[in-house]
Structure formats: C-alpha cells, structure tokens
Amino acid sequence: MPFRVARFAEFELDSGRYELRRGDRVLKLEKIPMELLILLAESNGQLVTRDQIIEKIWGKDIFLDTEHGINTAIRKIRQALGDDSEQPRFVQTVTGKGYRFMPAIEVGETAPRPALVSAPPAVDAPKVIGSRHGWKNRRWPRFSMVAVAGTLALVLALIAYFGWRGTRAVPSSHAGPVVLAVLPFQNLSADDSQDYFSDGLTEEMITQLGELNGDQLGVIARTSSMTYKHTTKDVGQIGRELGADYVLESSVRRDGERMRITVQLIRVENQRHIWANSYDRDVTHSIAVQEEVAREVALQIQLKLTDAPAGHPSAPRPLNPAANEAYLKGRYFFSQFTEDGFSKAVSYFDQAIAADPKFAAAYSGLSHAYIFLIIMDAIAPSVGYPKVRDAAQRAVALDSGLADGRLALAHFKMHMWQWKDAGLEFKKAIALNRSSAPAHRLYAAYLAAVGKQQEALDETRQARRLDPLSMVYHAEMTRTLYYGRQYEQAVEWAGQAEQLDSEFARTHFWLGRVYAQMGKYSEAITEAGRVGPSPDSTLSLTEVAYAYAKAGKSAEARALLRKLEERSKRGYVPAYDFAVVYVALGEKEVALQWLQKAYEEHDWALIVIAVEPRLDPLRSDPRFQELVRKVGLQP
C-alpha cells in the first residue's frame, strides 16, 4: 500500500497529493518519482531489481529510456548521504541485478502520527546518537524505517527534480563509470580564424580521454561538448545538463608555431577545482600534450590506467607542422557533417597525408569522409569505396590500436556486406574507445541491418548517453525503432527530439518514413518535404515521391520520378531510390529490376535490404530473397 501521510523532522510527505510540505512551503512531485520512492522504501532492505522498478513504474511492454532516471535517483541519494558506491553504508548496488537500501539510524519513540495505511504510528524527529558518521546502527521497527527511508528518498529526489527543471531533459549517466565532459578549448589567440585549431584540440582531447579505462570513465562526445562554446553557464549547470561528474576546462593561445595550453579539472558536485596546469609547447606536439593531460586527469580522478593496446604507439610521433595543421582543419570541416564539409575534409586530410605519409589518424579521417560522401549520394559507390578501403586499411596498418581506424574499417566492411568481419571490427573499435559515440551509433546500424533490433536499441541508447545534446542521436533512436517496426514508439521519440530542435532535418526524414508505414500519408508527405538540404535534392525528391505513391497520388509521384530520371543522365542517382518508389506504386517487376541494378552498383542502401519496411511487398518473391542472400543476409 502506498503512503498517505508520513512525517520526518520538519518534512511532511503526502503521496495522495504528490507533495512534500515544509512549514508553509508546498513542493509538488510527479507521479513516477513518487511511485519509485515508495517501491524502494517498501522493500525493507530487500533487493529491488531494475526490472522490478521498470515493470512497477512503466510496465512490461513499453519502450522508454528508463535507465537514466533510475541511475540519477540512486546517484543523488548517495551524494546527499555522503555514501560511497564502492563501500556503501546506505544504498548498495548489486551488480547486474539492482539495489538494496541499508538504513543505519536510530529513532526515538514519539506520540502517534499518521503514517502508512494500517500501520503502527510513524516517527517524529529522529534522535541522532553520535558516532563516526553521526549515525548509530540499531535495530528499529519496520514501518518506522519505511517512513524515514521513503521521506529521505523523496527529499533527495526533489533536490534532483528541481535541479533538473529549467535544463534540457538530458539524463545523468550513473551508476557506472565516472562521467567527464571536455568543454571546448577557448581560443585566446584573438583570431577567429584559429577556431579550427582550438576545436580540433577539443576533439583530440576527447579522443585521448575516451581511450582510457572504459570500465571506469565515460567521456561526453564532441557534439554535446561543443554546445557550450562561448557559454555563460556555470560548471554546475553544465554538469547537470550532461550528467557529468567532472568538467575539463581548457584554453589555447597560439603564437606562430608555439602554443600555451591551460587546463583545469573541476568537480561538478561542489564546483571545486581539483587540478590545473599549463603547457608551453610547439604546435606540432599538441597531441602529445593532450596525452599528458589525459593521464594527469586519470590520476586526479583515481582511474586505473590500462596498458596501451598491442600495436598502439606508446606516445604520439612528432608531426610535420603542415600535417598537423591540415589534419586539424580536416577534423573541423568533417564535424560540420555536410556534403561541403566532407568534401573539404577530404582535401585537408589528403594534404596531411602528403606532408606525413605515416599519419594514421589522417587516413582514418579520410576514410570516414569518403564513406559519408557516398551515403549522401555525392559520389558513386564505384568511385568512393576503393578510396574508403585504401584509407581504412592504411590507418589500421600504421596503428592497429587506433580506435577511429578500426571504426573506419568496420564501416567499410559493413558496406561490403562482410558482416562477420564488420562485427568483429566494430567490437574492436568500441573496446579501444568505449566513449566513442560514433562507434556505438554505427554498430547500432550494423545490428539493425542484421536483424538484432534490441541490441541495436541498446547501442543507440549508449551513443545518445555519450552525446546527450546531439540531435543526430535522438534521430537515430527514431531510425532504430523504424527498422524494428515499433512505429508508435518511433513517433513518440521523434516528438521528444522535435522539442529540442524542431527544424532538424534528420528527425523529419525518419518520421516521414514512419508515418508512411502507419498509413498517415498526409503527415508523411509533409515530413518528407522537410528532409533534404533543399526541396530539389535527390534525397528530398525520392522521399516525397514515395510518400505520394503510398498516398495514392501516382501522378505526382511519377512526375518526380521523371525528374530523377533526367537527373540521372547528368549525375549519380541511386538505383535503390527508383526501386522503393516503384514498390510504393505497386509495380513490383520494375522495382525488382531497379533493385538488381542497385546490387550491381553495390548501392550502400542495400545494407538494410533484410529489414527495410518499404520493401515488405517484395519479400515473398524468390528473386528478392535471392538478392537478400547475395548481400550476405538471411531473407
């Protein structure tokens, strides 16, 4: 039975009204936190599993990202009680199972007060008996324990709840590894054209830290960190929004080929400055400085460092100045995640390699840039894939322990339909850098393609956890749910994403596809018109044509098909795009012909042929099943 009213010290809890009263002040609490606190309090020291919490609060068969909410409550309780997850006195984590509440206080007998339904009298203010921690272990009545534990938990949850208000709905990441956010390097050079240099240092710093002990440290990804460039928010607010325990602030002042990097490590909980240092170095030693910083940070937050992976250099090689400069510019333009950005990144990575042919990271960057140009239909697969392959293989050959090189090779092998090898490479990349949000995201795409939808969701959640403010990862949740045919949940997730950024095209892209499969054709047409870089892009025309065809507006769909056919005479238009539109028009024979052409062209989109809902009308056809087998998947 839930609490009606309970009283602890000056606080009075009323679960019927979902409120906590302190004198004349009344604080409201939402339903879910209240129910969770009651469940934990009523456990009476027994194990409460995470599955029990989820089933009790949210139910069995609903998709929600519940993990963060549970972790945040446990973390806040420990913080307020001064508890230690390694040597708990109050909240014990039972690894892989759940939590157990272990209260250790003595209370005095008091006059009866309303407490639990059908329960003996609750307690008034506790009598605290001195001990090393200000508490003393004694046996005490069960219902007194429940009332006190429940109210304590509620007070702490309210602290967390009201701390979250006014911030983005970004969950914390505990109980698990310590979470670190690397804020953008502040450019003190009084030259905005040097932003590429400071931004490049930020990304490299995140990479260096991400390659430390992944069991003990999680590093927030670049996209979320860069949100705070030129921010006026304090460390406490940033930490709450990112779910971080520590924040690393940095600045760089460049003078020709010399630079001064200043860093300071701050604990979010009390905004205490843990450590600071300055480094005067040549620009070409910027990566070596960041490795120094990474190891000092590890020392300060008491991480156990792992040995360098086999084949990974024990220290970065000194770089040619021109190579270092070009590489940082390549990373800067790559991070824009646009066709123009990828094209410029290719140019700069090529320059870096020309200046230093043994620069492994430049090869991995080049491979990634080319594969995204293929995905954006900017270059044909026949032109791009050899370049993707050569760069990825060279990166791994030069440095087999480079996580980004392994990821580039994994991505290439997935596109080559070498599924087993791709899976192994993805696992190697993640093992080398567990804080790599792109690695988790691309591995999720791989898992979805081979039909492992629940594992794909888990990896997508992990990617979003590492990059909580990135719209890309919110959209990826909608994508993963789309391929899992969980359309209602996909719509719900897209709605959450739109609250953060209603104009983000990738959200509309996947939402349009979801609506089309749900039979909501007018909504699908509206969303499809918002997906591309421009209404006249190949991507936008294809999505709108498909939505028109599904809505029965065949004349409008065929008009757009003719436009795509004319475009294909002047440049590259994927055969796969024609295939899906003809499927929607009900012309299965024509669609199969286009799919066969897509196979011959090694169209990148065929990686999802086994799970793509738009191709469902073809699945019973033996010719389609044979195509699926040729791609290396099971029909």
C-alpha positions in Angstrom: 0.0 0.0 0.0 1.3 3.5 -0.7 1.9 6.2 1.8 -0.9 8.5 2.7 1.0 10.8 5.0 4.4 10.5 6.7 6.4 12.9 8.8 10.1 13.1 9.2 11.7 16.0 11.0 10.3 19.2 9.5 9.1 17.5 6.3 5.7 16.0 5.8 5.0 13.7 2.8 1.6 13.3 1.3 1.6 10.9 -1.6 -2.1 11.3 -2.2 -1.4 14.9 -3.3 2.1 14.1 -4.6 3.6 16.8 -2.4 6.1 17.5 0.3 5.3 20.2 2.9 7.9 22.1 4.9 6.1 24.7 7.0 4.1 26.9 4.7 6.0 25.7 1.6 4.5 23.0 -0.6 6.5 21.3 -3.3 4.8 19.1 -5.9 6.3 15.8 -7.2 5.4 13.9 -10.3 3.8 10.5 -10.2 6.7 8.4 -11.4 9.3 9.6 -8.9 6.7 9.2 -6.1 5.9 5.6 -7.1 9.6 4.7 -7.4 10.4 6.1 -4.0 7.5 4.1 -2.4 8.7 0.9 -4.1 12.2 1.4 -2.8 11.0 2.3 0.7 8.7 -0.7 1.0 11.5 -3.1 0.1 12.5 -3.1 3.7 16.1 -3.9 2.9 15.3 -6.5 0.2 16.8 -6.4 -3.3 14.8 -4.4 -5.8 15.8 -5.3 -9.3 15.9 -2.8 -12.2 13.4 -5.0 -14.0 11.1 -4.8 -11.0 11.4 -1.0 -11.0 10.7 -0.7 -14.7 7.7 -3.1 -14.6 6.2 -1.4 -11.5 6.6 2.1 -12.7 6.4 1.9 -16.5 5.1 -1.6 -17.4 6.5 -4.5 -19.3 5.9 -3.8 -23.0 6.6 -0.2 -23.5 9.8 1.4 -24.8 11.2 4.2 -22.7 14.7 5.2 -21.8 14.2 4.4 -18.1 17.8 3.6 -17.2 18.8 7.2 -16.8 16.0 8.0 -14.4 16.9 5.2 -12.1 20.6 5.9 -12.1 20.1 9.6 -11.4 17.9 8.9 -8.3 20.5 6.5 -6.9 23.3 8.9 -7.6 21.6 11.8 -5.9 20.8 9.7 -2.8 24.4 8.8 -2.5 25.6 12.3 -2.9 23.3 13.7 -0.3 24.1 10.9 2.2 27.8 11.1 1.6 27.6 7.5 0.5 30.2 5.6 -1.5 29.2 3.2 -4.2 32.4 1.2 -3.5 31.8 0.9 0.2 28.1 1.7 0.7 26.6 2.4 4.1 23.1 3.2 2.8 22.5 2.2 -0.9 24.1 -1.0 -2.1 24.4 -1.7 -5.8 24.0 -5.4 -6.5 26.0 -5.6 -9.8 23.8 -6.7 -12.7 20.7 -7.0 -10.5 19.5 -3.9 -8.8 19.7 -2.1 -5.4 19.3 -2.6 -1.7 18.5 0.1 0.8 20.5 -0.3 4.1 19.4 2.3 6.6 21.6 2.8 9.7 19.9 5.3 12.0 18.3 5.3 15.5 14.9 6.9 16.1 13.2 7.8 19.3 9.7 6.8 20.3 7.2 9.6 19.8 3.5 10.3 20.0 1.4 8.6 17.3 1.2 10.4 13.9 -0.5 9.4 10.6 1.9 7.2 8.6 1.2 4.1 6.5 -2.2 2.7 5.8 -3.0 0.2 8.5 0.4 0.7 10.1 1.6 1.5 13.6 2.4 5.1 14.5 5.2 6.6 12.5 8.1 8.6 14.0 8.7 12.2 14.7 12.1 13.8 14.5 14.9 11.2 14.9 17.2 11.2 17.9 20.7 11.2 16.4 23.3 9.4 18.5 26.9 10.3 18.0 29.2 8.0 16.1 31.9 8.4 13.4 29.3 9.4 10.8 26.7 10.9 13.2 24.6 7.8 13.0 24.4 4.6 15.1 23.4 1.1 14.0 20.4 -0.3 15.9 17.5 -2.5 15.0 14.4 -0.5 14.6 10.7 -1.0 13.7 10.0 -1.9 10.1 7.3 0.8 9.4 9.4 3.5 11.1 12.2 2.5 8.7 9.9 2.7 5.7 8.6 6.1 6.7 12.0 7.6 7.3 13.6 5.9 4.2 10.7 7.0 2.0 10.8 10.6 3.1 14.6 10.8 2.9 14.5 9.4 -0.6 11.7 11.9 -1.5 13.7 14.9 -0.2 16.7 13.8 -2.2 14.7 13.1 -5.3 13.1 16.6 -5.0 16.6 18.1 -4.9 17.3 16.3 -8.2 13.9 17.1 -9.7 14.0 20.8 -9.0 17.7 20.8 -10.1 16.6 19.4 -13.5 13.9 22.0 -14.1 15.0 24.7 -16.4 17.6 22.5 -18.1 17.2 20.3 -21.1 15.8 16.9 -20.5 19.2 15.2 -20.6 19.6 12.4 -18.1 22.7 11.7 -16.0 24.7 8.6 -16.7 25.3 6.8 -13.4 25.6 4.2 -11.6 28.6 3.2 -13.6 31.8 4.9 -14.8 32.7 8.4 -13.8 31.5 10.8 -16.5 33.7 13.6 -17.8 32.8 16.5 -20.1 35.5 18.2 -22.0 34.4 21.8 -22.7 35.5 23.4 -26.0 39.1 24.8 -25.9 38.8 28.6 -25.6 40.7 30.3 -28.4 42.7 33.1 -26.7 44.6 34.0 -29.9 42.4 37.0 -30.7 42.0 35.5 -34.2 38.7 33.8 -35.1 40.4 32.1 -38.0 42.2 29.9 -35.4 38.9 28.3 -34.3 39.7 25.2 -36.3 42.8 24.8 -34.2 41.0 25.1 -30.8 38.1 23.0 -32.0 40.5 20.3 -33.3 42.2 20.2 -29.9 38.9 19.7 -28.2 38.1 16.7 -30.4 41.5 15.2 -29.9 41.3 15.7 -26.1 38.0 13.9 -26.1 39.6 11.0 -28.1 42.6 10.8 -25.8 40.4 10.6 -22.7 38.0 8.2 -24.3 40.8 5.7 -24.9 41.5 5.4 -21.1 39.8 2.8 -18.9 36.3 2.5 -20.4 35.1 0.5 -17.4 35.8 3.5 -15.1 35.5 6.5 -17.3 32.8 7.7 -19.8 33.6 10.9 -21.8 30.8 13.0 -23.3 31.1 13.2 -27.0 32.2 16.2 -29.1 28.8 17.4 -30.4 27.3 17.8 -26.9 30.5 19.4 -25.6 30.7 21.9 -28.4 27.2 23.1 -27.5 28.9 25.0 -24.7 31.3 27.0 -26.9 31.2 30.6 -25.6 28.6 29.6 -23.0 27.9 31.7 -19.9 26.6 28.7 -17.9 28.4 27.7 -14.8 30.0 24.3 -14.3 27.2 23.1 -12.1 24.5 23.7 -14.7 26.6 22.2 -17.5 27.3 19.1 -15.4 23.6 18.6 -14.7 22.6 19.0 -18.3 25.2 16.5 -19.4 25.1 14.2 -16.4 28.8 14.7 -15.8 30.8 14.3 -12.6 33.8 16.3 -13.8 34.3 19.1 -16.3 37.6 19.8 -18.0 38.0 23.5 -19.0 40.8 24.4 -21.4 42.2 27.3 -23.3 44.9 27.7 -26.0 46.9 30.7 -27.0 48.8 30.3 -30.3 51.8 32.4 -31.3 53.2 31.2 -34.6 54.5 27.7 -34.1 54.3 28.0 -30.3 51.3 27.5 -28.1 50.3 27.6 -24.5 47.6 25.2 -23.3 46.0 25.7 -19.9 43.7 23.1 -18.4 41.7 22.8 -15.2 39.7 19.9 -13.8 36.5 20.8 -11.9 34.3 18.5 -9.8 30.6 19.3 -10.7 29.1 18.4 -7.3 30.8 21.3 -5.4 32.5 23.1 -8.4 35.8 22.5 -6.7 38.9 22.9 -8.8 40.7 19.6 -8.5 43.8 20.3 -10.6 45.2 22.8 -13.1 48.3 23.1 -15.3 49.8 25.0 -18.2 51.9 23.6 -21.1 54.2 25.6 -23.4 55.0 23.5 -26.5 55.5 23.6 -30.2 52.3 23.3 -32.2 53.4 20.0 -33.6 53.4 18.5 -30.1 49.7 19.3 -29.4 48.7 15.6 -29.4 51.5 14.7 -27.1 50.3 17.4 -24.7 46.8 16.0 -24.7 48.1 12.6 -23.8 49.9 14.2 -20.8 46.7 15.9 -19.8 44.7 12.7 -20.2 47.0 10.7 -17.9 47.0 13.5 -15.3 43.2 13.6 -15.3 43.1 9.9 -14.8 45.4 10.3 -11.8 43.3 13.0 -10.3 40.0 11.0 -10.5 41.8 7.9 -9.5 41.4 5.8 -12.6 43.3 2.6 -13.0 45.0 3.0 -16.3 45.0 0.1 -18.8 48.0 -0.8 -20.8 48.2 0.5 -24.4 46.7 -1.9 -26.9 49.1 -4.1 -28.9 50.4 -2.2 -31.8 49.3 1.2 -30.4 52.2 3.7 -30.1 53.2 4.3 -26.5 53.5 8.0 -27.4 52.4 10.1 -30.4 55.0 10.7 -33.0 56.1 14.3 -33.6 54.2 15.6 -36.6 55.2 17.7 -39.5 53.8 21.1 -38.8 51.9 21.2 -42.2 50.5 17.7 -41.5 49.2 18.8 -38.0 47.7 22.0 -39.4 45.9 20.2 -42.3 44.6 17.4 -40.0 43.0 19.8 -37.6 41.4 21.7 -40.4 40.1 18.3 -41.8 38.5 17.5 -38.4 37.0 20.9 -38.2 35.2 20.6 -41.5 34.3 16.9 -41.0 32.4 17.9 -37.9 30.1 20.1 -39.9 28.5 16.9 -41.2 27.5 18.4 -44.5 28.4 17.4 -48.1 30.5 20.5 -48.4 32.2 19.8 -45.1 33.1 16.3 -46.0 34.5 17.4 -49.4 36.7 20.0 -47.7 37.7 17.4 -45.1 38.9 15.1 -47.8 41.1 17.9 -49.2 42.7 18.7 -45.9 43.2 15.0 -44.9 44.9 14.5 -48.3 47.2 17.4 -47.5 48.0 16.0 -44.1 48.9 12.6 -45.6 51.0 14.3 -48.3 53.0 16.1 -45.6 53.3 13.0 -43.4 52.5 9.7 -45.2 52.6 7.8 -41.8 49.9 9.8 -40.2 47.3 7.1 -39.2 44.6 9.4 -37.9 44.6 11.4 -41.1 43.9 8.1 -43.1 41.0 7.2 -40.8 39.5 10.7 -41.2 39.9 10.4 -45.0 38.1 7.0 -45.0 35.2 8.3 -42.9 34.8 11.4 -45.1 34.6 9.4 -48.3 32.0 6.9 -46.9 29.7 9.8 -45.9 30.1 11.3 -49.3 28.8 8.0 -50.7 25.9 7.9 -48.2 24.9 11.5 -49.2 24.9 10.3 -52.8 27.6 12.9 -53.6 29.8 10.3 -55.3 29.0 6.9 -56.8 30.0 3.8 -54.8 32.2 2.6 -57.6 34.3 5.8 -57.2 34.2 6.1 -53.4 34.5 2.6 -52.0 38.1 2.0 -53.2 39.2 5.2 -51.5 37.3 4.2 -48.3 39.0 0.8 -48.3 42.6 2.0 -49.0 42.4 4.7 -46.4 40.9 2.5 -43.7 43.4 -0.3 -44.3 46.3 2.1 -44.3 45.2 3.6 -41.0 45.0 0.2 -39.3 48.3 -0.9 -40.8 50.0 2.2 -39.4 48.4 1.9 -36.0 46.4 -1.2 -35.2 45.3 0.2 -31.8 43.7 3.4 -33.2 40.0 3.2 -32.4 39.0 5.5 -35.2 40.9 3.5 -37.7 39.2 0.3 -36.6 35.9 2.0 -36.8 36.6 3.2 -40.4 37.5 -0.4 -41.4 34.4 -1.8 -39.7 32.2 0.7 -41.5 33.8 -0.2 -44.8 33.3 -3.9 -44.3 29.7 -3.4 -43.4 29.2 -1.7 -46.7 31.0 -4.5 -48.4 28.5 -6.9 -46.9 31.3 -8.7 -45.0 29.0 -9.0 -41.9 31.1 -11.2 -39.7 34.3 -9.3 -40.2 32.5 -6.0 -39.7 31.0 -7.1 -36.4 34.4 -8.1 -35.1 35.9 -4.7 -36.2 33.1 -2.8 -34.5 33.7 -4.6 -31.3 37.5 -3.9 -31.5 36.8 -0.2 -32.1 34.5 0.0 -29.1 36.9 -1.9 -26.9 39.6 0.6 -27.8 37.4 3.6 -27.0 34.2 2.9 -25.2 33.3 6.6 -25.1 33.1 6.8 -28.9 29.5 7.8 -29.6 30.0 7.3 -33.4 31.3 3.8 -32.8 28.2 2.9 -30.8 25.9 4.6 -33.4 27.4 2.8 -36.4 27.5 -0.5 -34.5 23.8 0.0 -33.8 23.2 0.5 -37.6 25.1 -2.8 -38.2 23.0 -4.7 -35.6 19.7 -3.3 -37.0 20.8 -4.4 -40.5 21.4 -8.0 -39.4 18.1 -8.1 -37.5 19.3 -7.7 -33.9 16.9 -4.9 -33.1 17.0 -5.0 -29.3 20.8 -4.9 -29.3 20.6 -2.1 -31.8 18.4 -0.1 -29.4 20.9 -0.7 -26.6 23.8 0.6 -28.7 21.8 3.6 -29.8 20.9 4.4 -26.2 24.6 4.2 -25.3 25.5 6.5 -28.2 22.9 9.0 -27.0 24.1 8.7 -23.4 27.6 9.7 -24.5 26.3 12.5 -26.7 23.1 13.7 -25.0 22.7 17.0 -26.7 23.4 15.8 -30.2 20.3 15.8 -32.4 21.8 13.1 -34.6 21.5 10.5 -31.8 17.9 11.5 -31.0 17.1 11.0 -34.7 19.0 7.6 -34.6 16.5 6.4 -31.9 13.7 7.0 -34.3 15.6 5.2 -37.1 16.3 2.2 -35.0 12.7 1.9 -33.9 11.6 2.3 -37.5 13.6 -0.7 -38.6 12.3 -2.6 -35.6 8.7 -1.7 -36.8 8.0 -0.1 -33.4 6.2 2.8 -35.1 4.2 4.2 -32.2 7.4 4.4 -30.1 9.2 5.9 -33.0 6.7 8.7 -33.2 6.9 9.4 -29.5 10.7 9.5 -29.7 10.6 11.9 -32.7 8.3 14.1 -30.7 10.9 14.3 -27.9 13.6 15.1 -30.5 11.5 17.9 -32.0 11.1 19.6 -28.6 14.9 20.1 -28.7 15.1 21.2 -32.3 12.0 21.3 -34.4 14.0 22.0 -37.6 16.5 19.2 -37.5 16.0 17.5 -40.9 17.1 14.0 -40.0 14.2 13.8 -37.5 11.7 14.7 -40.2 13.4 12.2 -42.5 12.7 9.2 -40.3 9.4 10.5 -39.0 8.2 10.7 -42.7 9.1 7.1 -43.3 7.4 6.0 -40.0 4.2 7.9 -40.9 4.1 6.3 -44.4 4.2 2.8 -42.8 1.5 3.8 -40.4 -0.8 4.8 -43.2 -0.7 8.5 -42.2 0.1 9.7 -45.7 -0.6 13.4 -45.4 1.7 13.6 -42.5 4.3 11.5 -44.4 4.1 13.9 -47.3 4.6 16.9 -45.0 7.6 15.4 -43.2 9.2 14.2 -46.5 9.2 17.7 -47.8 11.5 18.8 -44.9 14.2 16.1 -45.1 16.8 17.2 -47.6 19.4 20.0 -47.8 16.9 21.6 -50.3 13.5 20.6 -51.7 15.1 19.8 -55.0 17.8 17.5 -53.6 17.8 13.8 -54.8 17.0 12.7 -51.2 14.1 15.0 -50.8 12.6 14.2 -54.2 12.8 10.5 -53.5 11.1 10.7 -50.1 8.3 12.9 -51.4 7.8 10.7 -54.4 7.5 7.6 -52.2 5.0 9.4 -49.8 2.9 10.5 -52.8 2.9 7.0 -54.2 1.8 5.4 -50.9 -0.9 8.1 -50.6 -2.3 7.0 -54.0 -1.1 10.2 -55.7 0.5 8.3 -58.5 0.6 11.3 -61.0 2.6 13.4 -58.6 4.9 10.5 -57.8 5.6 9.8 -61.5 6.3 13.4 -62.1 9.1 13.3 -59.5 10.3 10.0 -60.9 10.7 11.7 -64.3 12.7 14.4 -62.7 15.0 11.9 -61.0 15.5 10.1 -64.3 16.5 13.3 -66.1 18.9 14.0 -63.2 20.5 10.5 -63.5 21.5 11.4 -67.1 23.8 14.2 -65.7 24.9 12.7 -62.4 24.6 9.9 -60.0 21.1 8.9 -58.7 20.9 5.6 -56.8 19.0 2.8 -58.4 17.7 1.9 -55.0 15.8 5.3 -54.9 13.9 4.3 -58.0 13.2 0.8 -56.6 11.4 2.0 -53.5 9.2 4.5 -55.3 8.1 1.7 -57.8 7.4 -0.6 -54.9 5.0 2.1 -53.5 3.4 2.5 -56.9 2.7 -1.3 -56.9 5.0 -2.0 -59.9 6.9 -4.9 -58.4 8.5 -6.1 -61.6 10.0 -2.7 -62.3 11.1 -2.4 -58.6 12.9 -5.7 -58.8 14.8 -4.6 -61.9 15.9 -1.5 -60.2 17.0 -3.5 -57.1 19.1 -5.8 -59.3 20.8 -2.7 -60.8 21.4 -1.4 -57.2 23.0 -4.7 -56.4 25.3 -4.4 -59.5 26.2 -0.9 -58.5 26.8 -2.0 -54.9 24.4 0.6 -53.6 25.2 1.4 -50.0 21.4 1.4 -49.1 21.3 -2.4 -49.6 22.8 -2.9 -46.2 19.2 -2.7 -44.9 17.5 -4.8 -47.5 16.7 -7.5 -45.0 14.8 -5.2 -42.6 13.6 -2.2 -44.7 9.8 -2.0 -44.2 9.3 -0.2 -47.6 10.5 -3.4 -49.3 8.0 -5.7 -47.5 5.7 -6.1 -50.5 8.6 -7.9 -52.3 9.6 -10.3 -49.5 7.7 -13.3 -50.7 9.2 -13.1 -54.2 12.0 -15.7 -54.7 14.0 -13.2 -56.7 14.0 -10.7 -53.8 15.0 -13.5 -51.4 17.9 -14.4 -53.6 19.1 -10.7 -53.6 19.0 -10.7 -49.8 21.2 -13.9 -49.8 23.6 -12.3 -52.2 24.0 -9.4 -49.8 25.0 -11.9 -47.2 21.9 -11.8 -45.1 19.0 -14.2 -44.4 15.7 -13.5 -46.1 
